[in-house]
Amino acid sequence: MIFLTTAANDRDLTRQFSDEESVIAPIPYGDALIKGLNDNGEVWVCGERKKPMDLIRCINDGRHIRQVRDAYDHDFNHYFLVVEGILKQGSDGEVEYRTGTNWTRTGMPWARYQSYLNQLHYLMGVNVLYSTGVKGTAEIIRSIHSFFQTIDHSSLKQFYSPSPSLLSNPSLLRRVAKELPVIGWERSLLVESHWKSIRDMVNATPEEWTQIDGIGKGISKRIDEVLR
């Protein structure tokens, strides 16, 4: 089932779904929540869409980072962001987005915008997706929902867990870390830089795990349960 937010500014999104495929409810996180399955059982996926100026404001005030951390702290397994709109780099290096036939300036450098999205993906495990409008966003949500309605998820198919592109084989510590809840290949690199050995990692307290970017209390508790 897909749970959609009751927020007034998302009514155009909820209209894209039938009553048979979705429930509109005052959900506490994101704009869409998806209940699904993987090899370990039930999973919850939190999704959010951001239109251009909303995203720019969230980058400036840090609000979106807090939303992602809160979702992970409350035991959501995966998080995705849909950037909804047509954006480009203007002639002066500023982010612009299209409104009708015109382009609107945002006041944010293109390099900062791209850096933010890259850090969301590589440091916080957020799957960043793109659509040109609300219909495209609805199709993305449907496709993610469909993906999680089967338990046929091998490690190579696991959401947000592509294998690393490396010139040499990953260390044993990274291989072990990537199997822990919500770690994956990208965040396993942060784990490797944080601890010198597998023993140090396994013996770490939940509080020590929260020192790694993107890992909150909820995730650290789940990791500790697996390691104990």
Salt bridges, closest charged atoms under 4 A:
ASP10 OD1 - ARG49 NE 2.93
ASP12 OD1 - ARG49 NH2 2.48
ASP12 OD2 - LYS51 NZ 3.58
GLU21 OE2 - ARG142 NH2 3.01
GLU42 OE1 - LYS35 NZ 3.37
GLU48 OE2 - LYS50 NZ 3.15
ASP54 OD2 - LYS50 NZ 3.62
ASP54 OD1 - ARG63 NH2 3.67
ASP61 OD2 - ARG63 NE 3.49
GLU84 OE2 - ARG49 NH1 2.94
ASP92 OD2 - ARG105 NH1 2.83
GLU94 OE1 - ARG105 NH2 3.07
GLU139 OE2 - ARG142 NH1 2.66
ASP152 OD2 - LYS157 NZ 3.57
GLU179 OE2 - LYS178 NZ 2.68
GLU186 OE2 - HIS121 NE2 3.92
ASP213 OD1 - ARG69 NH2 3.10
ASP224 OD1 - ARG228 NH2 3.20
